[in-house]
Amino acid sequence: MEKRPLGKTGLFVTPLGLGLAALGRPGYINLGHAEDLGANYDVEYMQRHAHEVLDAAWEAGIRYFDAARSYGRAEAFLGSWLTSRNIAPEEVTIGSKWGYTYTAGWQVKAEKHEVKDHSLSVLQRQYQESQELLKPYLSLYQIHSATLDSGVLENREVLEELARYREQGLVIGLSLSGPAQGQTLEKAMEVRMDGVPLFGCVQVTWNLLEPSTGPVLEQASREGWGIIVKEALANGRLTEKNTDPEFAPRLAVLKNTASELNTTVDALALAAVLAQPWASVVLSGAATREQLLSNCQALRIPWSAETASLIDALAETPQEYWSKRSALEWN
């Protein structure tokens, strides 16, 4: 994989990146997550397992890695892998996020797995925590799941603190979630500090089921934003792990198309995102080496106008998509 610019941020990424949401904690909402981890949640085992997937990603050419404070021990696993493999900071681009605190206590079943708080005190605390685990690798720092109702894009203290981090050399970005992703991004594009745009990068959900942000992402790309796409497989709904009878007809369409292209369903879904001209880097959320290698097949899939018609055939309304996502069980 050849590196390419992450918008006009000055950072470089590979077309595929690896997100550690499913690798850093025992419980997650991806379909079949418990099976992926073999129901073994010993910390040392999970670190070895995460390192094995990271090794596979490195061997495949992936050079962008994404974590967050709320992903359990994801930052610690990533940091220990980077140092144990003697990877130089200039060889990789590392992004992390602040705004959610992990509260599951290393349990799969928990009353709350993470608590959202976009206050200044949480930003300052989590920034120091991320720096301790990832310095000198951390180059992109993002608000985790910024939304209009959280008020974070209007919190002057928080914005000023982020501007200070930018002055110290970090690229500042934000990740989005929910049916109002597009409106949140439009507001973020207006944020200026000392007359200069604060944000240079956005991490957004876009997939065959939820393509609604396409037009605003095109605009952001034209303005020089780097665009990271997460949940390209819809937390497993766009894989053969989706056994929902209601989804069976759409899964059959995916399987047939994948068969015609001699590939896998997950690779086909990822190829749909890679084909978008505004996408800087698309995250694999693989929890096993096998999943990662299957995901990488997406880079070899020819994308045509005929294949692109899958978007029209599969897309849900944003409200429907996010309602189904919120109903996914932690496992």
C-alpha positions in Angstrom: 0.0 0.0 0.0 1.3 3.4 -0.9 1.0 6.3 1.5 -1.1 9.3 0.5 -1.9 12.6 2.1 -4.5 12.9 4.9 -6.1 15.9 3.3 -3.9 19.0 3.9 -3.0 18.0 7.4 0.6 17.2 6.5 0.1 13.6 7.7 0.2 10.5 5.4 -1.9 7.4 5.6 -2.4 4.1 3.7 -5.8 3.4 2.0 -6.6 0.9 4.7 -6.0 1.5 8.4 -6.6 -0.6 11.5 -9.0 0.5 14.3 -8.5 -1.1 17.7 -12.1 -0.7 19.0 -12.6 -4.5 19.0 -9.0 -5.4 20.1 -8.6 -3.3 23.2 -11.4 -4.5 25.5 -13.4 -7.7 26.2 -16.8 -6.4 25.2 -17.8 -4.7 22.0 -20.9 -4.5 19.8 -19.4 -6.1 16.7 -21.4 -9.3 15.7 -19.5 -12.3 16.9 -16.9 -10.4 19.0 -16.9 -13.0 21.8 -16.1 -15.7 19.2 -13.4 -13.6 17.7 -11.6 -13.4 21.0 -12.2 -17.0 21.9 -14.0 -15.8 25.1 -10.5 -15.4 26.6 -10.3 -12.0 28.3 -7.0 -12.4 30.2 -5.1 -9.1 29.8 -1.8 -10.7 28.7 -3.6 -13.0 26.3 -5.5 -10.0 24.8 -2.3 -8.0 24.4 -0.6 -10.9 22.6 -3.7 -11.3 20.4 -3.8 -7.6 19.6 -0.1 -7.7 18.7 -0.7 -10.6 16.4 -3.3 -8.7 14.5 -1.1 -5.6 14.4 1.7 -7.7 13.0 -0.6 -8.9 10.2 -1.6 -5.4 9.5 2.0 -4.2 9.3 2.9 -7.1 7.0 0.0 -6.2 4.8 1.3 -2.6 4.5 -1.1 -0.8 6.8 0.5 2.3 8.3 -2.4 4.1 10.0 -3.7 2.9 13.4 -6.6 4.3 15.3 -7.4 4.1 19.1 -9.3 5.9 21.8 -9.2 6.4 25.5 -12.5 4.4 25.8 -11.2 1.4 23.9 -10.1 -0.3 27.1 -6.4 -0.9 26.9 -6.1 -0.2 23.1 -3.7 2.6 23.5 -1.5 0.6 25.8 -1.6 -2.4 23.5 -0.7 -0.2 20.5 2.0 1.6 22.3 3.7 -1.6 23.6 3.5 -3.0 20.0 5.1 0.1 18.5 8.0 0.1 20.9 8.5 -3.7 21.0 8.7 -3.8 17.2 11.1 -0.8 17.1 8.9 1.1 14.7 10.1 4.6 14.2 7.5 7.4 14.7 8.0 8.6 11.1 7.0 5.2 9.7 3.4 5.3 11.0 0.5 7.7 11.6 -1.3 7.2 14.9 -4.6 8.7 15.9 -6.5 8.6 19.1 -9.6 10.2 20.6 -10.8 11.8 23.9 -14.3 12.3 25.3 -15.4 8.9 26.5 -14.1 7.2 29.6 -14.0 3.4 29.7 -16.1 2.2 32.7 -16.7 -1.5 32.1 -13.9 -2.7 34.5 -12.7 -5.3 31.9 -16.1 -7.0 32.0 -18.2 -8.0 29.0 -21.4 -7.3 30.7 -21.5 -3.9 32.4 -24.1 -1.4 33.3 -22.1 1.2 31.2 -19.2 0.4 29.0 -18.2 4.0 28.5 -19.3 7.4 29.7 -19.4 10.5 27.4 -18.0 13.7 28.8 -16.7 16.5 26.6 -15.6 18.8 29.4 -12.3 20.6 29.7 -11.2 18.5 32.7 -11.7 15.3 30.8 -9.9 16.6 27.8 -6.9 17.6 29.9 -6.8 14.3 31.8 -7.2 12.1 28.8 -4.7 14.0 26.7 -2.1 13.4 29.3 -3.0 9.7 29.5 -2.8 9.3 25.7 0.6 11.1 25.6 1.9 8.8 28.3 1.0 5.7 26.3 1.6 6.9 22.7 4.2 9.6 22.8 6.2 10.2 20.5 3.9 8.4 18.0 0.6 10.3 18.5 0.0 12.8 15.6 -3.8 13.1 15.4 -6.1 13.8 18.3 -9.8 13.8 17.8 -13.0 14.6 19.7 -14.7 11.2 20.2 -18.3 11.2 18.7 -18.9 15.0 18.6 -22.6 15.7 18.3 -24.6 18.9 18.2 -26.3 18.2 21.5 -23.1 17.7 23.4 -22.2 21.4 22.9 -18.5 20.6 22.5 -18.2 22.6 19.3 -19.4 25.7 21.2 -17.3 25.1 24.4 -14.7 27.9 24.2 -12.4 26.5 26.9 -12.3 23.1 25.1 -11.7 24.7 21.7 -8.9 26.9 23.1 -7.2 23.9 24.7 -7.4 21.9 21.4 -5.9 24.9 19.7 -2.9 24.8 22.1 -2.4 21.1 21.2 -2.4 22.1 17.6 0.2 24.7 18.2 2.3 22.0 19.8 2.2 20.0 16.5 -0.9 17.8 16.8 -3.5 17.6 14.0 -6.9 18.2 15.6 -9.9 16.3 14.3 -13.2 14.9 15.4 -15.2 11.6 15.0 -18.9 11.6 14.4 -21.8 9.4 15.2 -25.6 9.3 14.8 -28.1 10.4 12.2 -26.9 14.1 12.3 -23.3 13.3 11.3 -23.6 15.6 8.3 -24.9 18.6 10.2 -22.3 18.2 12.9 -19.5 18.2 10.3 -21.0 21.3 8.7 -20.8 23.1 12.0 -17.3 21.8 12.7 -16.1 23.2 9.3 -17.1 26.7 10.6 -15.0 26.5 13.8 -12.1 29.0 13.7 -9.5 29.7 16.3 -7.5 32.9 15.8 -8.9 33.0 12.3 -7.7 29.6 11.4 -9.8 26.4 11.0 -9.3 24.3 14.2 -10.1 20.9 12.6 -8.3 19.3 9.8 -9.7 15.8 9.8 -13.0 13.9 10.4 -13.7 10.3 11.2 -17.1 9.3 10.0 -19.4 6.3 9.5 -20.0 5.7 5.9 -21.0 2.3 4.5 -23.4 0.6 2.1 -26.2 0.8 4.6 -25.4 4.4 5.7 -24.1 6.6 2.9 -26.0 9.8 3.8 -22.9 11.8 4.6 -21.4 11.5 1.0 -22.2 15.1 -0.2 -20.8 16.9 2.9 -17.7 14.6 2.8 -17.2 15.7 -0.8 -17.3 19.3 0.3 -14.9 18.7 3.3 -12.5 16.9 0.9 -12.5 19.9 -1.5 -11.7 22.2 1.5 -8.6 20.0 2.3 -10.0 17.9 5.2 -8.6 14.4 5.8 -11.4 11.9 5.9 -11.2 8.6 7.9 -14.1 6.2 7.4 -15.0 4.0 10.3 -17.6 1.1 10.6 -17.3 0.3 6.9 -18.8 -3.1 7.8 -21.5 -1.7 10.0 -20.2 -3.6 13.1 -20.5 -6.9 11.3 -23.9 -6.3 9.7 -22.2 -6.2 6.3 -20.6 -9.6 6.8 -21.8 -13.2 6.8 -22.0 -13.1 10.5 -25.3 -11.2 10.1 -27.9 -13.9 10.6 -30.9 -11.5 11.0 -33.7 -13.0 8.8 -34.8 -9.5 7.8 -31.4 -8.8 6.3 -31.2 -12.1 4.5 -32.3 -10.8 1.0 -29.8 -8.0 1.1 -27.0 -10.4 2.3 -27.9 -12.7 -0.6 -27.2 -9.7 -3.0 -23.9 -9.1 -1.3 -22.9 -12.8 -1.5 -23.9 -13.1 -5.2 -21.9 -10.0 -6.1 -18.9 -11.1 -4.0 -19.0 -14.5 -5.7 -19.0 -12.9 -9.2 -16.0 -10.9 -8.2 -14.3 -13.9 -6.6 -14.0 -12.2 -3.2 -15.6 -12.1 0.2 -18.6 -10.1 1.5 -16.5 -8.0 3.9 -14.0 -7.2 1.2 -16.8 -6.1 -1.2 -18.3 -3.8 1.5 -14.8 -2.3 2.2 -14.2 -1.8 -1.6 -17.3 0.3 -1.8 -15.8 2.8 0.7 -12.3 2.7 -0.9 -13.9 3.6 -4.2 -15.1 6.9 -2.8 -12.8 9.7 -4.1 -13.0 11.6 -0.8 -11.9 8.8 1.4 -8.4 9.3 2.7 -8.2 6.1 4.8 -10.8 3.3 5.5 -10.5 1.5 8.8 -10.6 -2.2 9.2 -12.1 -3.2 12.5 -10.7 -6.7 12.3 -10.4 -8.6 15.6 -8.5 -11.6 14.1 -5.7 -12.0 11.7 -8.0 -13.9 9.3 -10.5 -11.0 9.2 -7.7 -8.6 8.6 -6.4 -10.5 5.6 -9.9 -10.9 4.2 -10.5 -7.2 4.6 -7.3 -6.5 2.6 -8.7 -8.2 -0.4 -10.8 -5.1 -0.9 -7.8 -3.4 -2.4 -7.9 -5.7 -5.4 -11.6 -5.4 -6.2 -12.4 -3.6 -9.4 -15.2 -1.1 -8.7 -17.7 -0.4 -11.5 -20.9 1.6 -12.0 -22.8 -1.7 -11.9 -21.2 -2.6 -8.6 -21.9 0.9 -7.2 -25.6 0.3 -7.7 -25.3 -1.8 -4.5 -25.5 1.4 -2.6 -29.0 2.2 -3.8 -30.1 -1.4 -3.3 -28.9 -1.7 0.3 -29.0 1.7 1.9 -31.2 2.4 5.0 -32.4 5.8 6.2 -30.0 7.3 8.8 -32.7 7.0 11.5 -33.2 3.3 10.7 -29.5 2.6 10.6 -28.6 4.2 13.8 -31.6 2.7 15.6 -30.3 -0.8 14.6 -26.8 0.1 15.6 -27.9 1.2 19.1 -29.7 -2.1 19.5 -26.5 -4.2 19.0 -25.5 -6.2 22.1 -22.1 -5.9 23.7 -20.5 -9.3 23.5 
